[in-house]
Amino acid sequence: MLAADARRRDFCFGSTPTLADVYLVPQVEKCRRFKVDMTGWPRIQAIDDACAQIEAFRLAAPALQPDAG
């Protein structure tokens, strides 16, 4: 779906984050946690990188949560 959307820019749908990005980022984080090779999904990696530039996404990282262990 990401590849087929000609309007897609930095995020899943356009130039600003949407709920789709909010749901995508935790899935990418799980891939990192379990050492899944994401090189086959460069669009997803690019979206995750774009989200990582936004403070709210950075502050929501699992490792920064009070109950992270």
C-alpha positions as MATLAB code, in Angstrom:
seq = 'MLAADARRRDFCFGSTPTLADVYLVPQVEKCRRFKVDMTGWPRIQAIDDACAQIEAFRLAAPALQPDAG';
ca = [
       0.000    0.000    0.000;
       2.835    2.388    0.784;
       4.484    1.734   -2.561;
       1.251    2.251   -4.487;
       0.393    5.613   -2.909;
       1.791    8.362   -5.135;
       0.880   10.971   -2.492;
       3.109    9.395    0.135;
       5.961   11.639    1.173;
       7.857   11.346    4.447;
       5.055    9.580    6.298;
       2.524    6.849    5.519;
       0.062    9.288    3.983;
       1.582   12.580    2.906;
       3.857   15.112    4.534;
       2.530   14.942    8.090;
       2.186   12.018   10.477;
      -1.187   10.318   10.814;
      -2.596    7.530   12.924;
      -1.057    5.087   10.446;
       2.400    6.278   11.489;
       1.455    6.025   15.162;
       0.634    2.352   14.593;
       3.591    1.631   12.324;
       6.381    2.896   14.582;
       5.760    0.414   17.446;
       5.810   -2.448   14.960;
       9.198   -1.291   13.687;
      10.385   -1.041   17.288;
       9.370   -4.671   17.823;
      11.381   -5.620   14.751;
      14.422   -3.885   16.246;
      13.847   -5.599   19.589;
      13.741   -9.032   17.996;
      16.527   -8.216   15.511;
      14.393   -8.577   12.376;
      16.276   -7.564    9.238;
      14.304   -4.597    7.847;
      16.475   -3.989    4.768;
      13.733   -5.457    2.588;
      11.372   -2.649    3.583;
      13.142    0.646    2.814;
       9.891    2.655    2.726;
       9.004    1.528    6.220;
      12.515    2.368    7.398;
      12.252    5.830    5.835;
       8.925    6.476    7.549;
      10.351    5.344   10.874;
      13.323    7.673   10.352;
      10.985   10.592    9.603;
       8.962    9.869   12.719;
      12.152    9.712   14.785;
      12.726   13.372   13.934;
       9.543   14.331   15.824;
       9.903   14.873   19.554;
       6.599   13.204   20.467;
       7.675    9.990   18.742;
      11.106   10.101   20.403;
       9.585   10.648   23.849;
       7.191    7.743   23.330;
      10.017    5.266   22.730;
       9.574    2.165   24.887;
      13.026    2.506   26.443;
      12.064    5.930   27.827;
       8.944    4.731   29.608;
       8.999    4.504   33.421;
       8.209    0.791   33.404;
      10.862   -0.133   30.826;
      13.055   -2.874   32.070;
];
